[in-house]
Amino acid sequence: MKLGVYNAILHDRTLPEAIDVVQSIGLTGIELNTGGFLPPAHIPNREEILTSDAARDEFLGQFEGTGISLAGLNCNGNPLHPKSLIGDAHAADVRRSIELAARLGQDRVVTMSGLPGGESGATVTNWIVNAWNSAALDVLDYQWDIAAEFWREMDRFAADHGVKVALELHPQNLVFNSADVHKLIELTGATHVGVELDASHLFWQQMDPVAVVRHLSELVIHAAAKDVRVNPEWANLNGVLDNSFRRLSPGEPRTHLGGDEWANAWPKESAWDFVALGKGHDTAFWTEFLRALRDVDPDMWVNIEHEDVSLSRIEGLEVSATVLCEANAAAERR
């Protein structure tokens, strides 16, 4: 497998500095954010690169001689958000990222399926967790109509540019499990839309990431390495759908998600947490995960996404890289 880092955790430094970090921990690629929920910190001149060969070549020149490759583009966001200030902007970022990928010699763009509102005229998203009543199914029918139209057009756009779009199976999106992936492909006939297999969001849903890889097979076209630790003390009391988040004030550091939306503070007594690789699932698990991915595509990128708040930026990457490299070596031995 090809092992790298998703660059969001390294937005505090320049691209050459981020490349140095990836090199220092023994990995070979960096996946760059190009819009959506996060700004394109390491590729701010997106428009110039799209129109200027000199700008493109200058950008790519930063990788020459480093041993680090560009490992895909990422514009995670909500292109189906009912507020045009968010939805239209994120949809434009997906299109721009596909164009950028083609310009930069990349064939993978990571994003999310998105989530619409629950009815015409809605201004907020509506994630149906359990459609036990008929009204909930009506909402889902409405949302799938919107999603199918958008992704049918986006699939054609991606095909025209020789790029495949990898959807992260992220809750609070319409597509967040295997059944949803199959439904989207069936509704759209998509040939250039697949899955970014991020195990972390599957863990807390009590899904088996290895089984999902083997089930979806060639639909898995990119992967993220991020772990989750379930905390039984609180999960047993509140379940993994606990909503004890806290709204952050404008005076606190917070992440802007577009328009007037911001990320909330994580619950203090959390049912589960994102952690560095090995702190939720051991090296043996990650070995089997990589073996399953290898059977699909031995040249697939598997990029660390570090969101363990108990570890510093570099420490977290080092911990995860050690586990990932050990697992990869074991997977290669079969």
Summary of the structure (lengths in Angstrom):
residues: 334
radius of gyration: 19.2
end to end distance: 13.3
largest distance: 59.0
contacts: 1131
relative contact order: 0.13
helix: 43%
strand: 17%
